[in-house]
Amino acid sequence: MKKLFGAAVILAMTSGIYVPQVEAGNVAQSICGYVQSDHKSRLRDQLRANKIKLKRIYSGLTCNNSSLLRFAMLNDADNAGAFIAKRLSVKLLSGAEPDGKTILQWASENGKDASGTVKAIRKRMKI
């Protein structure tokens, strides 16, 4: 009886310590999906639930080989794109992406200069 009670106590104590790990691939896939479908509120909830700050993951996260802002513009997801732009620093927004172009240069070259995302980026950069 003592062994059974001891095992129950140990199980109860360790069950509170175990924290399930979230798979990064699933979170990234969800983020890309919410951006693609322009669900700003779901994107915000996903980031908040996983305690993710966009400015920390922006450089390393790509959706279909595009940055989050480019992916938002390609999918005409202006609400999600504006949300992302507001969460990034001016340094990240004005810096060159892996192909050497800034987000505004890329938008101009790809005919996305009039999108709501670009307007939010310019507002954030005070241009």
Backbone atoms as SQL, in Angstrom:
CREATE TABLE atoms (id INTEGER PRIMARY KEY, chain TEXT, resi INTEGER, resn TEXT, atom TEXT, x REAL, y REAL, z REAL);
INSERT INTO atoms VALUES
  (1, 'A', 1, 'MET', 'N', 0.821, -1.190, 0.000),
  (2, 'A', 1, 'MET', 'CA', 0.000, 0.000, 0.000),
  (3, 'A', 1, 'MET', 'C', 0.865, 1.254, 0.000),
  (4, 'A', 2, 'LYS', 'N', 1.982, 1.227, 0.776),
  (5, 'A', 2, 'LYS', 'CA', 2.879, 2.382, 0.801),
  (6, 'A', 2, 'LYS', 'C', 3.478, 2.643, -0.569),
  (7, 'A', 3, 'LYS', 'N', 3.832, 1.568, -1.294),
  (8, 'A', 3, 'LYS', 'CA', 4.435, 1.720, -2.612),
  (9, 'A', 3, 'LYS', 'C', 3.441, 2.357, -3.591),
  (10, 'A', 4, 'LEU', 'N', 2.210, 1.920, -3.522),
  (11, 'A', 4, 'LEU', 'CA', 1.179, 2.466, -4.401),
  (12, 'A', 4, 'LEU', 'C', 0.949, 3.945, -4.110),
  (13, 'A', 5, 'PHE', 'N', 0.880, 4.296, -2.835),
  (14, 'A', 5, 'PHE', 'CA', 0.696, 5.688, -2.443),
  (15, 'A', 5, 'PHE', 'C', 1.894, 6.527, -2.875),
  (16, 'A', 6, 'GLY', 'N', 3.095, 6.008, -2.679),
  (17, 'A', 6, 'GLY', 'CA', 4.320, 6.720, -3.077),
  (18, 'A', 6, 'GLY', 'C', 4.355, 6.957, -4.575),
  (19, 'A', 7, 'ALA', 'N', 3.980, 5.949, -5.337),
  (20, 'A', 7, 'ALA', 'CA', 3.960, 6.088, -6.796),
  (21, 'A', 7, 'ALA', 'C', 2.930, 7.124, -7.219),
  (22, 'A', 8, 'ALA', 'N', 1.781, 7.151, -6.560),
  (23, 'A', 8, 'ALA', 'CA', 0.732, 8.127, -6.885),
  (24, 'A', 8, 'ALA', 'C', 1.207, 9.544, -6.592),
  (25, 'A', 9, 'VAL', 'N', 1.910, 9.725, -5.472),
  (26, 'A', 9, 'VAL', 'CA', 2.421, 11.045, -5.103),
  (27, 'A', 9, 'VAL', 'C', 3.465, 11.513, -6.119),
  (28, 'A', 10, 'ILE', 'N', 4.369, 10.618, -6.486),
  (29, 'A', 10, 'ILE', 'CA', 5.408, 10.978, -7.458),
  (30, 'A', 10, 'ILE', 'C', 4.780, 11.320, -8.811),
  (31, 'A', 11, 'LEU', 'N', 3.812, 10.542, -9.231),
  (32, 'A', 11, 'LEU', 'CA', 3.118, 10.809, -10.494),
  (33, 'A', 11, 'LEU', 'C', 2.408, 12.162, -10.453),
  (34, 'A', 12, 'ALA', 'N', 1.760, 12.462, -9.352),
  (35, 'A', 12, 'ALA', 'CA', 1.044, 13.736, -9.211),
  (36, 'A', 12, 'ALA', 'C', 2.021, 14.908, -9.227),
  (37, 'A', 13, 'MET', 'N', 3.163, 14.743, -8.599),
  (38, 'A', 13, 'MET', 'CA', 4.136, 15.828, -8.538),
  (39, 'A', 13, 'MET', 'C', 4.796, 16.074, -9.894),
  (40, 'A', 14, 'THR', 'N', 5.114, 15.016, -10.603),
  (41, 'A', 14, 'THR', 'CA', 5.801, 15.192, -11.878),
  (42, 'A', 14, 'THR', 'C', 4.858, 15.587, -13.001),
  (43, 'A', 15, 'SER', 'N', 3.582, 15.308, -12.871),
  (44, 'A', 15, 'SER', 'CA', 2.655, 15.672, -13.943),
  (45, 'A', 15, 'SER', 'C', 2.520, 17.180, -14.070),
  (46, 'A', 16, 'GLY', 'N', 2.721, 17.918, -13.002),
  (47, 'A', 16, 'GLY', 'CA', 2.661, 19.375, -13.051),
  (48, 'A', 16, 'GLY', 'C', 3.907, 19.978, -13.662),
  (49, 'A', 17, 'ILE', 'N', 4.985, 19.217, -13.710),
  (50, 'A', 17, 'ILE', 'CA', 6.245, 19.714, -14.244),
  (51, 'A', 17, 'ILE', 'C', 6.303, 19.565, -15.761),
  (52, 'A', 18, 'TYR', 'N', 5.663, 18.555, -16.285),
  (53, 'A', 18, 'TYR', 'CA', 5.721, 18.281, -17.718),
  (54, 'A', 18, 'TYR', 'C', 4.994, 19.367, -18.500),
  (55, 'A', 19, 'VAL', 'N', 5.701, 19.941, -19.465),
  (56, 'A', 19, 'VAL', 'CA', 5.118, 20.948, -20.345),
  (57, 'A', 19, 'VAL', 'C', 5.273, 20.448, -21.771),
  (58, 'A', 20, 'PRO', 'N', 4.189, 20.233, -22.480),
  (59, 'A', 20, 'PRO', 'CA', 4.315, 19.733, -23.849),
  (60, 'A', 20, 'PRO', 'C', 5.008, 20.756, -24.738),
  (61, 'A', 21, 'GLN', 'N', 5.888, 20.287, -25.577),
  (62, 'A', 21, 'GLN', 'CA', 6.618, 21.164, -26.486),
  (63, 'A', 21, 'GLN', 'C', 5.819, 21.348, -27.773),
  (64, 'A', 22, 'VAL', 'N', 5.766, 22.567, -28.239),
  (65, 'A', 22, 'VAL', 'CA', 5.062, 22.868, -29.479),
  (66, 'A', 22, 'VAL', 'C', 6.051, 22.685, -30.617),
  (67, 'A', 23, 'GLU', 'N', 5.648, 21.983, -31.640),
  (68, 'A', 23, 'GLU', 'CA', 6.516, 21.773, -32.779),
  (69, 'A', 23, 'GLU', 'C', 6.605, 23.053, -33.588),
  (70, 'A', 24, 'ALA', 'N', 7.820, 23.517, -33.835),
  (71, 'A', 24, 'ALA', 'CA', 8.023, 24.783, -34.532),
  (72, 'A', 24, 'ALA', 'C', 7.441, 24.743, -35.944),
  (73, 'A', 25, 'GLY', 'N', 7.505, 23.610, -36.595),
  (74, 'A', 25, 'GLY', 'CA', 6.973, 23.505, -37.954),
  (75, 'A', 25, 'GLY', 'C', 5.483, 23.753, -38.010),
  (76, 'A', 26, 'ASN', 'N', 4.752, 23.234, -37.023),
  (77, 'A', 26, 'ASN', 'CA', 3.307, 23.444, -36.993),
  (78, 'A', 26, 'ASN', 'C', 2.964, 24.907, -36.755),
  (79, 'A', 27, 'VAL', 'N', 3.707, 25.550, -35.878),
  (80, 'A', 27, 'VAL', 'CA', 3.458, 26.960, -35.583),
  (81, 'A', 27, 'VAL', 'C', 3.758, 27.802, -36.816),
  (82, 'A', 28, 'ALA', 'N', 4.880, 27.542, -37.470),
  (83, 'A', 28, 'ALA', 'CA', 5.239, 28.298, -38.677),
  (84, 'A', 28, 'ALA', 'C', 4.205, 28.079, -39.773),
  (85, 'A', 29, 'GLN', 'N', 3.750, 26.848, -39.911),
  (86, 'A', 29, 'GLN', 'CA', 2.738, 26.541, -40.915),
  (87, 'A', 29, 'GLN', 'C', 1.430, 27.282, -40.613),
  (88, 'A', 30, 'SER', 'N', 1.067, 27.339, -39.346),
  (89, 'A', 30, 'SER', 'CA', -0.145, 28.069, -38.948),
  (90, 'A', 30, 'SER', 'C', -0.005, 29.557, -39.237),
  (91, 'A', 31, 'ILE', 'N', 1.157, 30.109, -38.905),
  (92, 'A', 31, 'ILE', 'CA', 1.393, 31.532, -39.138),
  (93, 'A', 31, 'ILE', 'C', 1.266, 31.840, -40.629),
  (94, 'A', 32, 'CYS', 'N', 1.895, 31.026, -41.459),
  (95, 'A', 32, 'CYS', 'CA', 1.805, 31.235, -42.912),
  (96, 'A', 32, 'CYS', 'C', 0.360, 31.099, -43.403),
  (97, 'A', 33, 'GLY', 'N', -0.359, 30.139, -42.867),
  (98, 'A', 33, 'GLY', 'CA', -1.753, 29.951, -43.259),
  (99, 'A', 33, 'GLY', 'C', -2.626, 31.124, -42.885),
  (100, 'A', 34, 'TYR', 'N', -2.417, 31.677, -41.699),
  (101, 'A', 34, 'TYR', 'CA', -3.213, 32.825, -41.267),
  (102, 'A', 34, 'TYR', 'C', -2.862, 34.066, -42.079),
  (103, 'A', 35, 'VAL', 'N', -1.593, 34.216, -42.433),
  (104, 'A', 35, 'VAL', 'CA', -1.214, 35.353, -43.281),
  (105, 'A', 35, 'VAL', 'C', -1.851, 35.192, -44.654),
  (106, 'A', 36, 'GLN', 'N', -1.767, 34.001, -45.222),
  (107, 'A', 36, 'GLN', 'CA', -2.309, 33.761, -46.553),
  (108, 'A', 36, 'GLN', 'C', -3.809, 34.030, -46.613),
  (109, 'A', 37, 'SER', 'N', -4.521, 33.633, -45.570),
  (110, 'A', 37, 'SER', 'CA', -5.972, 33.831, -45.567),
  (111, 'A', 37, 'SER', 'C', -6.381, 35.170, -44.953),
  (112, 'A', 38, 'ASP', 'N', -5.406, 35.995, -44.612),
  (113, 'A', 38, 'ASP', 'CA', -5.621, 37.350, -44.091),
  (114, 'A', 38, 'ASP', 'C', -6.430, 37.350, -42.790),
  (115, 'A', 39, 'HIS', 'N', -6.150, 36.419, -41.892),
  (116, 'A', 39, 'HIS', 'CA', -6.795, 36.355, -40.586),
  (117, 'A', 39, 'HIS', 'C', -5.896, 37.000, -39.540),
  (118, 'A', 40, 'LYS', 'N', -5.999, 38.307, -39.436),
  (119, 'A', 40, 'LYS', 'CA', -5.155, 39.047, -38.508),
  (120, 'A', 40, 'LYS', 'C', -5.386, 38.615, -37.064),
  (121, 'A', 41, 'SER', 'N', -6.614, 38.437, -36.670),
  (122, 'A', 41, 'SER', 'CA', -6.895, 38.094, -35.280),
  (123, 'A', 41, 'SER', 'C', -6.395, 36.697, -34.930),
  (124, 'A', 42, 'ARG', 'N', -6.525, 35.752, -35.848),
  (125, 'A', 42, 'ARG', 'CA', -6.004, 34.407, -35.588),
  (126, 'A', 42, 'ARG', 'C', -4.486, 34.408, -35.560),
  (127, 'A', 43, 'LEU', 'N', -3.878, 35.212, -36.419),
  (128, 'A', 43, 'LEU', 'CA', -2.422, 35.355, -36.419),
  (129, 'A', 43, 'LEU', 'C', -1.958, 35.906, -35.074),
  (130, 'A', 44, 'ARG', 'N', -2.624, 36.948, -34.607),
  (131, 'A', 44, 'ARG', 'CA', -2.293, 37.538, -33.311),
  (132, 'A', 44, 'ARG', 'C', -2.451, 36.517, -32.194),
  (133, 'A', 45, 'ASP', 'N', -3.547, 35.760, -32.213),
  (134, 'A', 45, 'ASP', 'CA', -3.785, 34.752, -31.178),
  (135, 'A', 45, 'ASP', 'C', -2.726, 33.655, -31.204),
  (136, 'A', 46, 'GLN', 'N', -2.325, 33.230, -32.389),
  (137, 'A', 46, 'GLN', 'CA', -1.298, 32.190, -32.522),
  (138, 'A', 46, 'GLN', 'C', 0.025, 32.677, -31.953),
  (139, 'A', 47, 'LEU', 'N', 0.386, 33.909, -32.253),
  (140, 'A', 47, 'LEU', 'CA', 1.633, 34.470, -31.730),
  (141, 'A', 47, 'LEU', 'C', 1.576, 34.604, -30.211),
  (142, 'A', 48, 'ARG', 'N', 0.462, 35.085, -29.720),
  (143, 'A', 48, 'ARG', 'CA', 0.303, 35.274, -28.278),
  (144, 'A', 48, 'ARG', 'C', 0.304, 33.935, -27.540),
  (145, 'A', 49, 'ALA', 'N', -0.388, 32.945, -28.074),
  (146, 'A', 49, 'ALA', 'CA', -0.484, 31.636, -27.421),
  (147, 'A', 49, 'ALA', 'C', 0.878, 30.952, -27.322),
  (148, 'A', 50, 'ASN', 'N', 1.734, 31.202, -28.296),
  (149, 'A', 50, 'ASN', 'CA', 3.061, 30.575, -28.304),
  (150, 'A', 50, 'ASN', 'C', 4.164, 31.511, -27.825),
  (151, 'A', 51, 'LYS', 'N', 3.758, 32.691, -27.325),
  (152, 'A', 51, 'LYS', 'CA', 4.696, 33.690, -26.796),
  (153, 'A', 51, 'LYS', 'C', 5.804, 34.016, -27.803),
  (154, 'A', 52, 'ILE', 'N', 5.368, 34.321, -29.023),
  (155, 'A', 52, 'ILE', 'CA', 6.290, 34.623, -30.114),
  (156, 'A', 52, 'ILE', 'C', 6.219, 36.106, -30.437),
  (157, 'A', 53, 'LYS', 'N', 7.373, 36.709, -30.590),
  (158, 'A', 53, 'LYS', 'CA', 7.452, 38.096, -31.034),
  (159, 'A', 53, 'LYS', 'C', 7.901, 38.086, -32.494),
  (160, 'A', 54, 'LEU', 'N', 7.128, 38.737, -33.344),
  (161, 'A', 54, 'LEU', 'CA', 7.426, 38.737, -34.774),
  (162, 'A', 54, 'LEU', 'C', 8.824, 39.271, -35.083),
  (163, 'A', 55, 'LYS', 'N', 9.250, 40.291, -34.359),
  (164, 'A', 55, 'LYS', 'CA', 10.551, 40.870, -34.666),
  (165, 'A', 55, 'LYS', 'C', 11.696, 39.890, -34.413),
  (166, 'A', 56, 'ARG', 'N', 11.456, 38.889, -33.580),
  (167, 'A', 56, 'ARG', 'CA', 12.502, 37.897, -33.306),
  (168, 'A', 56, 'ARG', 'C', 12.531, 36.771, -34.329),
  (169, 'A', 57, 'ILE', 'N', 11.413, 36.471, -34.948),
  (170, 'A', 57, 'ILE', 'CA', 11.371, 35.340, -35.882),
  (171, 'A', 57, 'ILE', 'C', 11.292, 35.772, -37.337),
  (172, 'A', 58, 'TYR', 'N', 11.068, 37.050, -37.592),
  (173, 'A', 58, 'TYR', 'CA', 10.814, 37.513, -38.964),
  (174, 'A', 58, 'TYR', 'C', 11.921, 37.101, -39.929),
  (175, 'A', 59, 'SER', 'N', 13.156, 37.282, -39.556),
  (176, 'A', 59, 'SER', 'CA', 14.276, 36.990, -40.456),
  (177, 'A', 59, 'SER', 'C', 14.388, 35.511, -40.801),
  (178, 'A', 60, 'GLY', 'N', 14.005, 34.640, -39.887),
  (179, 'A', 60, 'GLY', 'CA', 14.168, 33.214, -40.107),
  (180, 'A', 60, 'GLY', 'C', 12.944, 32.497, -40.639),
  (181, 'A', 61, 'LEU', 'N', 11.814, 33.168, -40.715),
  (182, 'A', 61, 'LEU', 'CA', 10.575, 32.518, -41.130),
  (183, 'A', 61, 'LEU', 'C', 10.248, 32.889, -42.570),
  (184, 'A', 62, 'THR', 'N', 10.066, 31.866, -43.400),
  (185, 'A', 62, 'THR', 'CA', 9.653, 32.102, -44.780),
  (186, 'A', 62, 'THR', 'C', 8.412, 31.275, -45.096),
  (187, 'A', 63, 'CYS', 'N', 7.607, 31.798, -45.965),
  (188, 'A', 63, 'CYS', 'CA', 6.409, 31.117, -46.434),
  (189, 'A', 63, 'CYS', 'C', 6.517, 31.043, -47.958),
  (190, 'A', 64, 'ASN', 'N', 6.594, 29.839, -48.487),
  (191, 'A', 64, 'ASN', 'CA', 6.793, 29.637, -49.930),
  (192, 'A', 64, 'ASN', 'C', 8.009, 30.420, -50.437),
  (193, 'A', 65, 'ASN', 'N', 9.086, 30.381, -49.680),
  (194, 'A', 65, 'ASN', 'CA', 10.359, 31.049, -50.005),
  (195, 'A', 65, 'ASN', 'C', 10.246, 32.570, -50.087),
  (196, 'A', 66, 'SER', 'N', 9.286, 33.140, -49.383),
  (197, 'A', 66, 'SER', 'CA', 9.133, 34.596, -49.311),
  (198, 'A', 66, 'SER', 'C', 9.062, 34.997, -47.846),
  (199, 'A', 67, 'SER', 'N', 9.489, 36.216, -47.560),
  (200, 'A', 67, 'SER', 'CA', 9.352, 36.714, -46.198),
  (201, 'A', 67, 'SER', 'C', 7.858, 36.890, -45.894),
  (202, 'A', 68, 'LEU', 'N', 7.539, 37.059, -44.627),
  (203, 'A', 68, 'LEU', 'CA', 6.129, 37.204, -44.243),
  (204, 'A', 68, 'LEU', 'C', 5.464, 38.392, -44.933),
  (205, 'A', 69, 'LEU', 'N', 6.160, 39.514, -45.009),
  (206, 'A', 69, 'LEU', 'CA', 5.559, 40.692, -45.650),
  (207, 'A', 69, 'LEU', 'C', 5.370, 40.476, -47.147),
  (208, 'A', 70, 'ARG', 'N', 6.352, 39.886, -47.797),
  (209, 'A', 70, 'ARG', 'CA', 6.205, 39.601, -49.224),
  (210, 'A', 70, 'ARG', 'C', 5.076, 38.601, -49.454),
  (211, 'A', 71, 'PHE', 'N', 5.003, 37.592, -48.590),
  (212, 'A', 71, 'PHE', 'CA', 3.950, 36.582, -48.703),
  (213, 'A', 71, 'PHE', 'C', 2.575, 37.229, -48.530),
  (214, 'A', 72, 'ALA', 'N', 2.474, 38.167, -47.592),
  (215, 'A', 72, 'ALA', 'CA', 1.210, 38.881, -47.384),
  (216, 'A', 72, 'ALA', 'C', 0.834, 39.683, -48.627),
  (217, 'A', 73, 'MET', 'N', 1.813, 40.353, -49.217),
  (218, 'A', 73, 'MET', 'CA', 1.525, 41.145, -50.419),
  (219, 'A', 73, 'MET', 'C', 1.162, 40.257, -51.602),
  (220, 'A', 74, 'LEU', 'N', 1.845, 39.129, -51.754),
  (221, 'A', 74, 'LEU', 'CA', 1.538, 38.215, -52.858),
  (222, 'A', 74, 'LEU', 'C', 0.129, 37.653, -52.759),
  (223, 'A', 75, 'ASN', 'N', -0.388, 37.537, -51.528),
  (224, 'A', 75, 'ASN', 'CA', -1.725, 36.989, -51.310),
  (225, 'A', 75, 'ASN', 'C', -2.772, 38.069, -51.040),
  (226, 'A', 76, 'ASP', 'N', -2.419, 39.323, -51.271),
  (227, 'A', 76, 'ASP', 'CA', -3.308, 40.464, -51.037),
  (228, 'A', 76, 'ASP', 'C', -3.907, 40.432, -49.636),
  (229, 'A', 77, 'ALA', 'N', -3.091, 40.076, -48.672),
  (230, 'A', 77, 'ALA', 'CA', -3.515, 39.992, -47.273),
  (231, 'A', 77, 'ALA', 'C', -3.083, 41.269, -46.554),
  (232, 'A', 78, 'ASP', 'N', -3.782, 42.352, -46.840),
  (233, 'A', 78, 'ASP', 'CA', -3.384, 43.653, -46.314),
  (234, 'A', 78, 'ASP', 'C', -3.586, 43.797, -44.811),
  (235, 'A', 79, 'ASN', 'N', -4.603, 43.181, -44.243),
  (236, 'A', 79, 'ASN', 'CA', -4.805, 43.268, -42.791),
  (237, 'A', 79, 'ASN', 'C', -3.673, 42.574, -42.050),
  (238, 'A', 80, 'ALA', 'N', -3.329, 41.374, -42.468),
  (239, 'A', 80, 'ALA', 'CA', -2.230, 40.642, -41.836),
  (240, 'A', 80, 'ALA', 'C', -0.901, 41.345, -42.105),
  (241, 'A', 81, 'GLY', 'N', -0.710, 41.845, -43.313),
  (242, 'A', 81, 'GLY', 'CA', 0.518, 42.554, -43.661),
  (243, 'A', 81, 'GLY', 'C', 0.705, 43.813, -42.841),
  (244, 'A', 82, 'ALA', 'N', -0.369, 44.559, -42.640),
  (245, 'A', 82, 'ALA', 'CA', -0.288, 45.777, -41.818),
  (246, 'A', 82, 'ALA', 'C', 0.019, 45.417, -40.365),
  (247, 'A', 83, 'PHE', 'N', -0.583, 44.340, -39.868),
  (248, 'A', 83, 'PHE', 'CA', -0.307, 43.877, -38.510),
  (249, 'A', 83, 'PHE', 'C', 1.167, 43.519, -38.352),
  (250, 'A', 84, 'ILE', 'N', 1.712, 42.798, -39.324),
  (251, 'A', 84, 'ILE', 'CA', 3.126, 42.409, -39.270),
  (252, 'A', 84, 'ILE', 'C', 4.010, 43.648, -39.309),
  (253, 'A', 85, 'ALA', 'N', 3.713, 44.578, -40.202),
  (254, 'A', 85, 'ALA', 'CA', 4.515, 45.802, -40.332),
  (255, 'A', 85, 'ALA', 'C', 4.538, 46.599, -39.031),
  (256, 'A', 86, 'LYS', 'N', 3.421, 46.631, -38.331),
  (257, 'A', 86, 'LYS', 'CA', 3.352, 47.368, -37.074),
  (258, 'A', 86, 'LYS', 'C', 4.167, 46.715, -35.971),
  (259, 'A', 87, 'ARG', 'N', 4.401, 45.415, -36.081),
  (260, 'A', 87, 'ARG', 'CA', 5.129, 44.684, -35.045),
  (261, 'A', 87, 'ARG', 'C', 6.632, 44.632, -35.283),
  (262, 'A', 88, 'LEU', 'N', 7.085, 45.055, -36.464),
  (263, 'A', 88, 'LEU', 'CA', 8.509, 44.997, -36.785),
  (264, 'A', 88, 'LEU', 'C', 9.166, 46.351, -36.558),
  (265, 'A', 89, 'SER', 'N', 10.451, 46.310, -36.289),
  (266, 'A', 89, 'SER', 'CA', 11.193, 47.555, -36.092),
  (267, 'A', 89, 'SER', 'C', 11.465, 48.220, -37.436),
  (268, 'A', 90, 'VAL', 'N', 11.739, 49.491, -37.401),
  (269, 'A', 90, 'VAL', 'CA', 12.056, 50.239, -38.618),
  (270, 'A', 90, 'VAL', 'C', 13.337, 49.670, -39.240),
  (271, 'A', 91, 'LYS', 'N', 14.253, 49.244, -38.400),
  (272, 'A', 91, 'LYS', 'CA', 15.510, 48.652, -38.890),
  (273, 'A', 91, 'LYS', 'C', 15.228, 47.398, -39.721),
  (274, 'A', 92, 'LEU', 'N', 14.340, 46.535, -39.237),
  (275, 'A', 92, 'LEU', 'CA', 13.986, 45.335, -40.004),
  (276, 'A', 92, 'LEU', 'C', 13.258, 45.694, -41.294),
  (277, 'A', 93, 'LEU', 'N', 12.381, 46.669, -41.227),
  (278, 'A', 93, 'LEU', 'CA', 11.606, 47.056, -42.405),
  (279, 'A', 93, 'LEU', 'C', 12.471, 47.710, -43.481),
  (280, 'A', 94, 'SER', 'N', 13.485, 48.451, -43.075),
  (281, 'A', 94, 'SER', 'CA', 14.326, 49.159, -44.041),
  (282, 'A', 94, 'SER', 'C', 15.537, 48.347, -44.472),
  (283, 'A', 95, 'GLY', 'N', 15.809, 47.253, -43.806),
  (284, 'A', 95, 'GLY', 'CA', 16.962, 46.423, -44.149),
  (285, 'A', 95, 'GLY', 'C', 16.714, 45.567, -45.372),
  (286, 'A', 96, 'ALA', 'N', 17.823, 45.136, -45.964),
  (287, 'A', 96, 'ALA', 'CA', 17.737, 44.280, -47.148),
  (288, 'A', 96, 'ALA', 'C', 17.362, 42.861, -46.737),
  (289, 'A', 97, 'GLU', 'N', 16.554, 42.240, -47.557),
  (290, 'A', 97, 'GLU', 'CA', 16.170, 40.845, -47.330),
  (291, 'A', 97, 'GLU', 'C', 17.220, 39.961, -48.008),
  (292, 'A', 98, 'PRO', 'N', 17.111, 38.639, -47.899),
  (293, 'A', 98, 'PRO', 'CA', 18.162, 37.765, -48.432),
  (294, 'A', 98, 'PRO', 'C', 18.538, 37.992, -49.905),
  (295, 'A', 99, 'ASP', 'N', 17.616, 38.492, -50.716),
  (296, 'A', 99, 'ASP', 'CA', 17.944, 38.741, -52.121),
  (297, 'A', 99, 'ASP', 'C', 18.606, 40.096, -52.347),
  (298, 'A', 100, 'GLY', 'N', 18.817, 40.863, -51.279),
  (299, 'A', 100, 'GLY', 'CA', 19.498, 42.149, -51.371),
  (300, 'A', 100, 'GLY', 'C', 18.577, 43.335, -51.574),
  (301, 'A', 101, 'LYS', 'N', 17.285, 43.109, -51.721),
  (302, 'A', 101, 'LYS', 'CA', 16.327, 44.199, -51.926),
  (303, 'A', 101, 'LYS', 'C', 15.562, 44.458, -50.645),
  (304, 'A', 102, 'THR', 'N', 15.229, 45.709, -50.424),
  (305, 'A', 102, 'THR', 'CA', 14.368, 46.029, -49.285),
  (306, 'A', 102, 'THR', 'C', 12.938, 45.649, -49.645),
  (307, 'A', 103, 'ILE', 'N', 12.087, 45.622, -48.666),
  (308, 'A', 103, 'ILE', 'CA', 10.693, 45.245, -48.907),
  (309, 'A', 103, 'ILE', 'C', 9.999, 46.264, -49.817),
  (310, 'A', 104, 'LEU', 'N', 10.344, 47.542, -49.682),
  (311, 'A', 104, 'LEU', 'CA', 9.725, 48.564, -50.536),
  (312, 'A', 104, 'LEU', 'C', 10.230, 48.481, -51.969),
  (313, 'A', 105, 'GLN', 'N', 11.514, 48.170, -52.165),
  (314, 'A', 105, 'GLN', 'CA', 12.039, 47.985, -53.523),
  (315, 'A', 105, 'GLN', 'C', 11.350, 46.801, -54.194),
  (316, 'A', 106, 'TRP', 'N', 11.225, 45.712, -53.460),
  (317, 'A', 106, 'TRP', 'CA', 10.578, 44.522, -54.007),
  (318, 'A', 106, 'TRP', 'C', 9.123, 44.822, -54.375),
  (319, 'A', 107, 'ALA', 'N', 8.419, 45.519, -53.501),
  (320, 'A', 107, 'ALA', 'CA', 7.011, 45.844, -53.750),
  (321, 'A', 107, 'ALA', 'C', 6.873, 46.710, -55.000),
  (322, 'A', 108, 'SER', 'N', 7.755, 47.671, -55.162),
  (323, 'A', 108, 'SER', 'CA', 7.713, 48.551, -56.327),
  (324, 'A', 108, 'SER', 'C', 7.972, 47.765, -57.611),
  (325, 'A', 109, 'GLU', 'N', 8.935, 46.854, -57.576),
  (326, 'A', 109, 'GLU', 'CA', 9.270, 46.056, -58.755),
  (327, 'A', 109, 'GLU', 'C', 8.187, 45.047, -59.117),
  (328, 'A', 110, 'ASN', 'N', 7.381, 44.643, -58.140),
  (329, 'A', 110, 'ASN', 'CA', 6.371, 43.619, -58.379),
  (330, 'A', 110, 'ASN', 'C', 4.943, 44.162, -58.427),
  (331, 'A', 111, 'GLY', 'N', 4.810, 45.452, -58.558),
  (332, 'A', 111, 'GLY', 'CA', 3.496, 46.060, -58.726),
  (333, 'A', 111, 'GLY', 'C', 2.634, 46.055, -57.478),
  (334, 'A', 112, 'LYS', 'N', 3.230, 45.967, -56.321),
  (335, 'A', 112, 'LYS', 'CA', 2.487, 45.939, -55.055),
  (336, 'A', 112, 'LYS', 'C', 2.633, 47.255, -54.298),
  (337, 'A', 113, 'ASP', 'N', 3.054, 48.292, -54.998),
  (338, 'A', 113, 'ASP', 'CA', 3.334, 49.584, -54.371),
  (339, 'A', 113, 'ASP', 'C', 2.095, 50.249, -53.787),
  (340, 'A', 114, 'ALA', 'N', 0.921, 49.924, -54.272),
  (341, 'A', 114, 'ALA', 'CA', -0.310, 50.558, -53.797),
  (342, 'A', 114, 'ALA', 'C', -1.044, 49.715, -52.757),
  (343, 'A', 115, 'SER', 'N', -0.450, 48.621, -52.317),
  (344, 'A', 115, 'SER', 'CA', -1.134, 47.738, -51.364),
  (345, 'A', 115, 'SER', 'C', -1.211, 48.357, -49.976),
  (346, 'A', 116, 'GLY', 'N', -2.156, 47.888, -49.208),
  (347, 'A', 116, 'GLY', 'CA', -2.313, 48.358, -47.831),
  (348, 'A', 116, 'GLY', 'C', -1.121, 48.014, -46.965),
  (349, 'A', 117, 'THR', 'N', -0.455, 46.919, -47.287),
  (350, 'A', 117, 'THR', 'CA', 0.743, 46.523, -46.539),
  (351, 'A', 117, 'THR', 'C', 1.851, 47.544, -46.728),
  (352, 'A', 118, 'VAL', 'N', 2.054, 47.990, -47.960),
  (353, 'A', 118, 'VAL', 'CA', 3.085, 48.988, -48.240),
  (354, 'A', 118, 'VAL', 'C', 2.742, 50.305, -47.549),
  (355, 'A', 119, 'LYS', 'N', 1.471, 50.660, -47.535),
  (356, 'A', 119, 'LYS', 'CA', 1.058, 51.885, -46.837),
  (357, 'A', 119, 'LYS', 'C', 1.381, 51.785, -45.349),
  (358, 'A', 120, 'ALA', 'N', 1.149, 50.619, -44.755),
  (359, 'A', 120, 'ALA', 'CA', 1.454, 50.423, -43.339),
  (360, 'A', 120, 'ALA', 'C', 2.965, 50.469, -43.097),
  (361, 'A', 121, 'ILE', 'N', 3.738, 49.919, -44.021),
  (362, 'A', 121, 'ILE', 'CA', 5.199, 49.950, -43.886),
  (363, 'A', 121, 'ILE', 'C', 5.698, 51.385, -43.942),
  (364, 'A', 122, 'ARG', 'N', 5.181, 52.141, -44.913),
  (365, 'A', 122, 'ARG', 'CA', 5.595, 53.548, -45.027),
  (366, 'A', 122, 'ARG', 'C', 5.183, 54.360, -43.807),
  (367, 'A', 123, 'LYS', 'N', 4.022, 54.084, -43.286),
  (368, 'A', 123, 'LYS', 'CA', 3.572, 54.783, -42.087),
  (369, 'A', 123, 'LYS', 'C', 4.491, 54.456, -40.908),
  (370, 'A', 124, 'ARG', 'N', 4.855, 53.187, -40.788),
  (371, 'A', 124, 'ARG', 'CA', 5.740, 52.754, -39.696),
  (372, 'A', 124, 'ARG', 'C', 7.127, 53.376, -39.836),
  (373, 'A', 125, 'MET', 'N', 7.606, 53.501, -41.085),
  (374, 'A', 125, 'MET', 'CA', 8.917, 54.076, -41.341),
  (375, 'A', 125, 'MET', 'C', 8.875, 55.601, -41.403),
  (376, 'A', 126, 'LYS', 'N', 7.671, 56.160, -41.325),
  (377, 'A', 126, 'LYS', 'CA', 7.440, 57.613, -41.392),
  (378, 'A', 126, 'LYS', 'C', 7.975, 58.206, -42.692),
  (379, 'A', 127, 'ILE', 'N', 7.604, 57.545, -43.791),
  (380, 'A', 127, 'ILE', 'CA', 8.012, 58.025, -45.129),
  (381, 'A', 127, 'ILE', 'C', 6.812, 58.699, -45.774);
